Every structure is written in C-alpha cells, then in structure tokens.
Amino acid sequence: MYAVIRTGGKQYKVAQGDTLDVEKLAAEQGASVELSDVLMLVDGDKITVGTPTVAGAKVSARVVEHGRGEKVRIIKFRRRKHYRKQAGHRQGYTRLEITGISG
C-alpha cells in the first residue's frame, strides 16, 4: 500500500516505513503529524484518485529531526560593468518517518 501526498507545495510517493525530507513543519521532534492532503491511494489492485484529494484518507508520520539542507550559492555577475553579487541559502527541512496510511 502506498499513497501520493502533497506537502510544502511538492508531491511525494510514500509507503509505510519510508523516511523522507519535506519542507519545514511546525512540529516538535518526536511528535506525530497527520498529513490529510492525500492525492492518490493505492492498495493492491484498488486505486483511488482524489478530486483533488481522497476524502477521509490520512497519512500519519513521526518527526525524526529538523535540519538545514546543502548551501546553494547565488551569484549575479555582469561582465565589464563592475557588478558582482554573491549570496547563499540553506533551506530548512523536516525528516519524517511514515508510520501508517489509512483511507
């Protein structure tokens, strides 16, 4: 059994026991969260596609940790114009462990 969920503006295919990194969620480490934005649910041969979400379907997960991703370098440069800018960015993430899929 697996599901396709939407969180943080992105879609993820998840199954029970999977670990994935999503956009940072406001939850404490070790807390359990319910993701109710389930777009598709597959159980063997039975496929349920939502319009846009599957009614009554939930994915439960446990927050493993919070962290920050790799540094992304942003460089703006114009040749012969004496113009150069540099910046960096590290996106925050939440690592989730999927504990159950219901629906």
C-alpha positions as CSV (number, residue, x, y, z in Angstrom):
1,M,0.0,0.0,0.0
2,Y,1.3,3.4,-0.9
3,A,0.0,7.0,-1.2
4,V,0.8,10.2,-3.0
5,I,0.7,13.2,-0.7
6,R,1.1,16.9,-1.1
7,T,3.0,19.0,1.5
8,G,5.1,22.1,1.1
9,G,3.9,22.6,-2.5
10,K,5.5,19.3,-3.6
11,Q,4.2,15.8,-4.1
12,Y,5.7,12.6,-2.6
13,K,5.0,8.9,-3.0
14,V,5.1,7.3,0.4
15,A,4.7,3.9,1.9
16,Q,4.7,2.7,5.5
17,G,8.2,2.7,6.9
18,D,9.6,5.3,4.4
19,T,11.7,8.2,5.6
20,L,11.6,11.5,3.6
21,D,12.6,15.1,3.9
22,V,9.8,17.7,3.4
23,E,9.6,21.5,3.8
24,K,10.0,22.5,7.4
25,L,6.8,21.8,9.5
26,A,5.9,23.4,12.8
27,A,6.1,20.3,15.0
28,E,8.4,19.2,17.8
29,Q,10.9,16.5,17.3
30,G,9.4,13.1,18.1
31,A,5.8,14.4,17.7
32,S,3.4,12.6,15.3
33,V,1.7,14.6,12.5
34,E,-1.3,13.8,10.3
35,L,-1.0,14.6,6.6
36,S,-4.5,14.7,5.2
37,D,-3.7,16.1,1.7
38,V,-3.7,12.7,0.1
39,L,-3.9,12.9,-3.7
40,M,-3.9,9.1,-4.6
41,L,-4.2,5.9,-2.6
42,V,-3.1,2.5,-3.9
43,D,-3.9,-0.7,-2.1
44,G,-3.0,-3.7,-4.2
45,D,-5.3,-3.6,-7.3
46,K,-7.5,-0.9,-5.8
47,I,-6.5,2.6,-7.0
48,T,-8.3,5.7,-5.6
49,V,-7.6,9.0,-7.2
50,G,-8.9,12.1,-5.4
51,T,-10.6,15.1,-6.9
52,P,-8.4,16.8,-5.9
53,T,-7.9,14.9,-2.6
54,V,-9.1,11.5,-1.4
55,A,-11.9,12.0,1.2
56,G,-11.1,10.5,4.6
57,A,-7.6,9.4,3.7
58,K,-4.8,10.2,6.1
59,V,-1.0,9.5,6.3
60,S,0.4,9.5,9.8
61,A,4.1,10.3,10.3
62,R,6.6,10.8,13.1
63,V,9.0,13.8,13.1
64,V,12.5,12.3,13.3
65,E,14.5,15.6,13.1
66,H,14.7,19.1,11.8
67,G,17.7,20.3,9.8
68,R,19.0,22.5,7.1
69,G,20.0,21.4,3.6
70,E,23.1,22.0,1.5
71,K,24.2,25.5,0.8
72,V,23.1,26.9,-2.5
73,R,25.3,29.6,-3.9
74,I,23.6,32.5,-5.8
75,I,26.0,34.6,-8.0
76,K,25.0,37.6,-10.1
77,F,27.6,38.9,-12.4
78,R,27.7,41.4,-15.3
79,R,30.9,41.5,-17.2
80,R,32.7,44.8,-17.8
81,K,30.0,46.6,-15.6
82,H,31.8,46.4,-12.2
83,Y,28.8,44.5,-10.9
84,R,29.0,41.3,-8.8
85,K,26.8,40.0,-6.0
86,Q,27.0,36.8,-4.0
87,A,24.6,35.2,-1.6
88,G,23.9,31.8,-0.1
89,H,20.9,30.0,1.1
90,R,20.2,26.9,3.2
91,Q,16.6,25.6,3.1
92,G,15.2,24.2,6.3
93,Y,13.6,20.7,6.2
94,T,11.8,18.2,8.4
95,R,12.6,14.5,8.2
96,L,9.5,12.3,8.6
97,E,9.1,8.6,9.1
98,I,5.8,7.3,7.8
99,T,4.1,5.2,10.4
100,G,0.7,4.5,8.8
101,I,-1.6,5.0,5.8
102,S,-5.4,4.9,6.3
103,G,-8.2,5.5,4.0
